Amino acid sequence: MRTYVIEPQLVFTDYLEHLLQEAGLTVVATRNEVDGKDIAAIDPAAVFVDVDFFARGGPNALCKIRQATRSAAVIAFSTSEDPMYAASCYISGADAVLSKKAGKEHLLSSLREALAPALT
């Protein structure tokens, strides 16, 4: 599955790319900010976004992503465990919200589960 990664902290991009590849995804682009035109041009099947580092907030970033692609699975990645924050991410366009605090195996299984409908 063609996956677009948005990670504002460049130090983590290698780890995320490896994690996504281990989940069976193909990373086609890695950016440090939301660029709707770029997302639309690349037309990924999934967008994986770290929502913790946007000045205007993660939900705003998710709205921009969803405007750029209606069909891609949008996976938000966050340290927040606040159910209200997760709800705002879903309302703003996320198909799934994964916790950064989860272990690697839990992240992989959650990622596969979140993307299962798109893989069938």
C-alpha positions in Angstrom: 0.0 0.0 0.0 1.4 3.4 -1.1 1.9 5.4 2.1 2.7 9.1 2.6 4.3 10.0 5.9 4.1 13.4 7.6 6.6 13.6 10.5 7.6 17.1 11.7 10.5 15.6 13.8 12.9 14.4 11.2 14.9 12.4 13.7 12.0 9.9 13.8 11.4 9.5 10.0 13.7 6.5 9.6 12.0 4.6 12.5 8.6 5.3 11.1 9.5 4.3 7.6 11.0 1.0 9.0 7.9 0.4 11.1 5.5 1.0 8.1 7.6 -1.2 5.9 7.5 -3.9 8.5 3.7 -3.6 8.4 3.8 -4.2 4.7 3.4 -0.7 3.5 5.5 1.1 0.8 6.5 4.6 1.8 6.3 6.8 -1.3 7.0 10.2 0.4 8.1 11.6 3.7 7.5 15.2 4.5 7.7 17.4 7.6 4.5 19.4 7.0 1.1 19.1 5.4 1.2 20.0 1.7 -2.2 19.3 0.2 -1.1 19.7 -3.4 1.8 17.3 -2.8 -0.6 14.7 -1.2 -3.0 15.1 -4.1 -0.3 14.7 -6.7 1.2 11.6 -5.1 -2.3 10.1 -4.5 -1.3 7.7 -1.7 -3.6 4.9 -0.4 -2.7 5.9 3.2 -1.4 8.9 5.0 0.4 8.4 8.3 0.8 11.6 10.3 2.3 12.6 13.6 -0.3 15.0 14.9 1.6 16.3 17.9 3.8 19.0 16.4 1.5 21.3 14.4 1.2 24.9 15.5 -2.5 25.0 14.6 -3.1 21.6 16.1 -3.4 18.0 14.9 -7.1 18.2 14.0 -6.5 21.2 11.8 -3.7 19.2 10.0 -6.0 16.3 9.6 -8.7 18.5 8.0 -6.1 19.7 5.5 -5.1 16.1 4.7 -8.7 15.0 4.3 -9.3 17.9 1.9 -6.4 16.8 -0.2 -7.5 13.1 -0.4 -10.9 11.7 0.2 -10.0 8.1 -0.4 -6.7 7.5 1.5 -6.8 5.9 4.9 -5.6 8.6 7.3 -3.7 7.3 10.4 -2.9 9.8 13.2 0.0 9.0 15.5 0.0 10.8 18.9 1.3 10.8 22.5 -2.2 11.9 23.7 -4.3 9.3 25.4 -7.2 11.8 25.9 -10.3 10.3 24.4 -11.6 13.8 23.6 -8.5 14.5 21.5 -8.9 11.2 19.7 -12.5 12.1 19.0 -11.4 15.4 17.6 -9.0 13.6 15.3 -11.7 11.2 14.1 -14.1 14.1 13.5 -11.3 15.9 11.6 -10.7 13.0 9.2 -8.6 10.4 10.8 -9.6 6.8 10.2 -7.5 5.6 13.2 -5.5 7.2 16.0 -2.5 5.2 17.3 -0.6 5.8 20.5 3.1 6.6 20.4 3.3 5.1 23.9 2.4 1.6 22.6 5.1 -0.9 22.1 6.3 -1.8 18.6 4.3 -5.0 18.3 1.1 -3.3 19.5 1.7 -0.5 17.0 2.2 -3.0 14.2 -1.0 -4.9 15.0 -3.0 -1.7 15.4 -1.7 -0.3 12.2 -2.6 -3.6 10.3 -6.0 -3.6 11.9 -6.7 0.1 11.0 -5.7 -0.5 7.4 -7.4 -3.9 7.0 -10.5 -2.4 5.2 -8.3 -0.6 2.7 -6.2 -3.8 2.1 -9.2 -5.9 1.0 
